[in-house]
Amino acid sequence: MNKNKISIVILAAGKGSRMKSPKAKVLHTICGKEMLYYIIKTSREISDDVSVVVAHQKDAVTELMSSYFDDINFVTQDAENFPGTGGAMKNISVKNEKVLVLNGDMPLVTAASLEGFLESKSDIVMSIFDLQNPDGYGRVIIKDGHVEKIVEQKDASLAELNVTTVNAGIYAFSKQILDNYIPKLSNNNAQKEYYLTDVISMARADGLNITPLLVDEERFKGVNSKKDLSDAEVIMQDRIKTSLMESGVIMQLPSTIYIEEGVTFEGECIVENGCRITGNSKIINSHIKAHSVIEDSIVKNSDVGPLAHLRPASKLEDTHVGNFVEVKKSTLKGVKAGHLSYIGDASVGEGTNIGAGVITCNYDGIKKYETIIGKNVFIGSDTQLVAPVTIEDNVMIAAGTTVTSGKIESGALAISRTKLRTIENFYHKFFKK
């Protein structure tokens, strides 16, 4: 559909008390991004006029979403005087004659799943689905194929509570309908709130037809609890990994792999079982082996793991990083680090070999310092590099050495071992045997 023909309003003002968290509900994350991020992203696919209604923790919500999107209109609800979903629609100004109202706690909605709302010519279209257990949802009373009314659970009679057709919470209105009925909303109900659902009742009383649209529960189910959050993340993970595999990524036992929304892959990539790849990591023509963790890092033409850990701001190219190697905020190009090493705040050049047990001592308790390692450097096992330190090209560092000087010149051997001593019969004397 032409983006210029529909406006979208996203309701994101609620506290979400059932989440049992001090954090605003729409800021809880699924696969590395806040719930509200996903619904805005979907909205931007179909509209260039998107408004987000905020109230609870409005500054945090606005700041975070503005870091992702630069063309969103944020509207603050007067929640004290006009609480509820109807109150959220007051003072909303839209560009287009058709308005789609979405909820910020529905991260699984897709652009394709909204097509039915966009194609309908009705003045009002509302989403419904049937649930075996409708607890917590507003009940939808349908007669002769048209919606008669919506009853919030708190206000429902016993007969109405037995209805299993529920309100999925998404509506398409003509702008004229909203302009006419939003000012007429009343808070004469058990919760003293202004309900958007009352627009349905008033429109029906005036003889207007309201078209119900049956939607897929998986995509339209709201996230109202930590359990819902977990269920939504499972679904989102399946979507992310399915899309990546369809684009050519090889995954071994994908159900054991966790990949966040911002991760990208290029070329021929393999991800083995048990891996976790997060942030804006980019994997290019690389093999990520079992149970490795990659956080906000770039891996190109390299293999990582098994059981390796790349912490944020690491960059690997043409490099082998083996088991129990941890890399943090470091650039490695053409490097081999087979196992049991920590490389932090470092730059390591081509042809360098890092032995087992090598660590960069980059933190003195107050500040962090950088380690510069040149090309074709051989670093023996159990070596400590106390930063700040520079090791030039073509250097050998003997096993067990602690490097504390500022620079090791090209071509040198660095060694700092005490001379081996053996004391005969010491064992027998010590244990009196």
N, C-alpha and C positions, 0 to 999 in steps of 0.2 A: 504494500500500500504506500501511496505517496506520503512522505513524512509531513508534508504541509497540511494534511487533511485531518489530523488528529492531535489533540493535546493530551498529556498524561499527568495525573496528579498521584503522587505516592504518599500514603499516610504513614508517617514514621515518628509520631509524637508520643506514643505510649511508653509507659514505664516497663511493662512486661513483668509484673510481680511474680508470675508463675516460674520465671527463670531463676528466682531466688539468688539474685546477683545484684551488686551495686552498679554494674555496667548496664547501660541502656540496651534493651533487647536487640535492636537492629544493629548494634555494634559487635555482637557475638560473632565469632568467625567460623567459617566453613571452608575447609581447604585453603586456609591462608588469607581469605578475604572476608570482610564483614558481610553479613546477610544483605544489608542495604546496597552494597556494591553491586551484587548480582542483579537485583531488580532494576537499578538505574542503568546498568549495562544493557539489559534486555530492552528497557524503555527507549534508550538511545538508538536502538536498531530500527525502531518503527516510528519515532517522533523526534522532531527538533524543538519541541516545546514541552519540557519536562519540569514540573514543580515538585518539590519535596516539602511536606509539612512537618515541622519540627516543634518540639516543646521540651520534653524531658532531656536533659543534657544536650541542649540544642547546640552549644558552642563546640562540644566534642564531635557531635554528629556532622555539623557543617564543615568543621576543619578537616576531618578525615575524608569526607566525600569530595571536598574541593581539591584534595591532593590527587584524586583520580580523574575528576571531571571538571572542566572549566566553563561549562555552559548550562549549569543547573540553577533554577530559580528556587531559593529557599524561602519558605513562608513560615513565620512563627505563629503558632496557634495560641490564642488567649485561653489557655486550658483552665484557668481559674474561673472565668466567667462563662465560658462556653466549652465545657468538657465534652468528650465523646467524638465519634467519627463525623457526626453532622457538624459539630462545632469546628472541626478541622477544615471543613469546606467553606467556612465563612471567609470572606476577604480574598478568595482565590480568583485570580484573573488569568484567563486563558486566551490564546490567540485563535483557536479553531472552533468550528461549530460542533465537533464531536469530542467528547471528553471521556477518557478511560481512567477509572479510579482503581489503583492498585494498592497493595499493602506491602510495607517494608519488611515484613517477616515472612515473605514467600519467595525465598531465594531460588526455588526450583522452577519457577515459571520461565517458559521460553517464548521467543517471538512467534514460533510456529503455533504454540498452544493458544495464542491470543487472536489468531486469525478469525475465529468465529465472531468475536466482538467487533472486529473491524469491518467485516463484510456485511453484517446485519444492517437493515434499514430502519429498525425499530427505534423509537424515541428512547426506550430504556431496554437494555439487555443485562440480565444478571446471571452470575454463575451459580450452579448448583452441583452437588453430588450426593450420592446415597451412601450412608455409613451404617455399618452394623451397630457401632457404638457412637451415637451422635453427641455424646456429652461434651459440653463446652461450646457448641455451635448454635447459632441462631437457626430456628426451624423455618422452613419455607412451606407455606400453604399454597398449593397449586389447585386450580379448578378449571376444567375445560381447556387445559393446555396453556393457561396463563397464570401468572403469579398473582395470588390474591393479597398476600401480605407476608411479612417476615416478622417472626416473634423472637426476641432475644431470650435466651434460656432463663435468665433471671425473672422474666416477665411472663413466661409461658404457663398455660394451664396444664393439668395432668394429661388431658387428651392431646394437647399440642406437643408435650414432651415425648409422646409415643411416635411422633412423626420422625422418620429417618432421612427425609430429604432435607439437606442442610444448605445454608448459605456459604458458598466458597469464598465470598468476600470481595469479588471483583465485579465492577459494573461499567457499562458504557451508557452515558447519558448524552442527550443533545444539550448544548449549552443553554438553550431556552428553558429546558426542564429544570436545570440547576438554578438559573436565575429566578425562576418562578417559585420553586419550593424551598430552597435553602433558607430564605428569610422567614418562612412560615414554620420552621421547626420549633418544637416545644420540648422542654425537659420534664414533662409530666409523666414520669415513670419511676420505677423502683430505685434506679441509680441516679436520678436527677441529672441525666446526661442527654445531650442532643445526638440522636441516632440518625445516621445517613439512611438506614433502612426505613425510617418513617417516610422518606420521599416516595418509596414504593407504595405504601399504604395510601398516601394522599393522592398520588397519581392515579391509582386504581379507583379510588373513590370518585375521581373526576372523570372516570370512564376511559382512561388510557389503558392500552394493552402493554403488559410487561412481559417480554419474551424470556423464558428460562433457557439457559444454555448449559447442558450437561458437560462437565469437564472432567479431566483425568485427575483423580485424587493425588497421585504421586507428584504431579507438577503444581497443584494448587493448594496442597495442604500447608497450613501455617505452622511455623515453628514457635511453640509456646512454652517449651520446657527443655531442660538439658537432654532428656531422652529424645525429644523431637530433633534437637540439634544434632545428636549423634546419628539418628536415622537419616537426616538430610545429608550429612557428610558422606555416608556410605553411598547414597545415590549419586551425589556430585562426584565422588571419586570414580565411580563406574563410568560416568559420562566423560570425565577428563581422560581416563586411561583408554577408553574405547576410541575416542577421537584420536589420541596419539598413535594407537596401534593401527588404526585405519590409515593414518598418514605415513606409516612405515616403521614405527618404533617396535623393536622386538622386546617383549616382556615375558619373563619366566615366572609363573605363578603370580599373575597380576593382582590377585586378591590380597596378597601379602605386601604389596608395594603401596607407598603413599607418595603422591605427587600433587603439589599445590597448583593453584590456578595460574600463577605467573610464570611457571616453568615452561621453557621452550626447547625443542629438539630440532636439530638439522642433520641431514645426511643419514648414514647408517648407524644406528645406535642400539645398544643392548642394555637392558636393565634387568638384573637378576633379582631373585626373590629377597624379600625383606628389606629393600632399600627405601630410604626416605629422602626426597628431593624437594626443597622448599624455596620460598622467596622468588626472586627473579632469576633463578639459575638458568644457565644456557648450556646445553649439552650438544656438542657438535662432533659427529663421527667418533664416538667414544663408547667404551664398555664400562658400565658401572656394575661392579661385582657384588655378590651377596652381602646383605646387611651393612652396606655403607650408607653414610649420611652426608648429603651435600646441601649446604645452606647458602643461598644467595651468592653462588660462585659460577665461574665459567670454566668448562672443561672441553678442550679441543684436541682431537686426535690423540687421546690418552686413554689409559685404563686406570680405574680407581678401585682399590679393595682387593679381596673382601675385607670387611670390617674396618674400613678407613673412614675418616671424618674430615670433610672440608668445611671449615667454619667460614662465616661471611667474608666477602671481598677477596677470596682466593681465585687465582687464575692459573690454570694448568694448560700447557700446550706441548704436545709430543712428549709426554711425561708418563712414567709409571710410578704410581703410588700404591704400595702394598698394604698388607694387613697391619692394623694397629698403628697406622701413621696418621697423625693429626696435623693439618695445615690451617693456619689462620692468617688472613690478610697478607698473603704472600703470593709472589709471582714465580712460577717454576716453568722453565722452558727447556725441553730436552733433558730432563733430569730423571734419575732413578733413585727412588727412596723405598727400598724393599719392605722394610718392616720396623715397627717399634721406634718411631721417631716423632719429635715435635718440631715443626717449622713454623715460627710465628714472626710476623712483621719482617719478612725477609724477601730478598730478590736473589734467585739462584739461576745461574747461566747454563748454557748447553754443555752436555757431556759430563756434567757433575754427577758423582755417585755419593749418596748419603748412606752411611752404614747404620746398622742396627744400634739403637740406643742413643743416637745423636739428638741433641736438643739445642735450640736457640734459647738462651736465657735473656729474654727481651724485656723483663720487668724488674725494676729495682725496688719495688714497693711504693714508688711515687710516680715515676714516669716509665713509658715504654719506649724502647729504642730499636733501631733498625739494624739488621744484619745483611751485608752485601756479600754475596758469594759469586765469584766469577765463573768462567768457563773451564771445563776439564779439571775440576777440583776433585780430589779423592779424599773423602772424610772418613776416617776409620771409626770403628764401633766405639760406643760409649764416650763420645766427644761432647764437650760442652762449649758452646760459642757464646761468650758473655758480651752482649751488645752494649754500646755500639761497637761494631767491628766490621772491617772490610777484608775480605780474602780475595786477592787478585787471581788472575787466570793461572792455570797450570801449577797448582799448589797441592802438596800432599800434607795431610794432617794425620799423625799417627794415632792409633787406637788409644783411648784412655786419656787423651789430651784435653786440658782446659785452656782455651784460647781467651786471653784477657787483654792482649795488646790491641791497639787501634787498627793496625794493618799488618797483614802478612803479605810480603812482597812476592811477585810472580817468580815461579821456579823454585820456591823454598820448600823445605820440610819443616813443619812445626811439630814439636814433641815436648811434652812436659810430664815425664814419668820419674818417679823415684826409683833408684836402683834396687833390684830385687835382692832381698836377703833371705837366707834360710838358716834356721837355728836347729841344729840336730837334737833329736830326742826331746824336743820341747813338749810334744803331745803327752809323752809318758810322764814327764815331770809335772805337767799341769794337772793331769787327772790322777797322779800318783799311782800309775799302773806300771 
